[in-house]
Amino acid sequence: MDGKIKTLRRHKLIMFNERLEKYRDELHLKQNEMAYKLKVSDGYYSLIESGKRYPSKK
């Protein structure tokens, strides 16, 4: 059961990455501009959007 929950959670986060990139594109923002608006570093934002990191729940 834990494996299914982790897979589902990972799938939702992957979808979040794609939605985040699409939203940024709709706003006509560069990654560093979006990172600034979200108050995160450029590098961290890039990792989230690329799916290599997951955003915290803070």
Residue pairs with C-beta under 8 A, 6 or more apart in sequence:
13 51
13 54
14 51
16 55
17 48
17 49
17 50
17 51
20 48
20 49
21 49
24 31
24 34
24 49
27 34
29 37
31 42
31 45
31 46
31 49
32 42
32 45
34 45
35 41
35 42
35 44
35 45
35 46
38 45
40 48
44 53
47 53
48 54
48 55
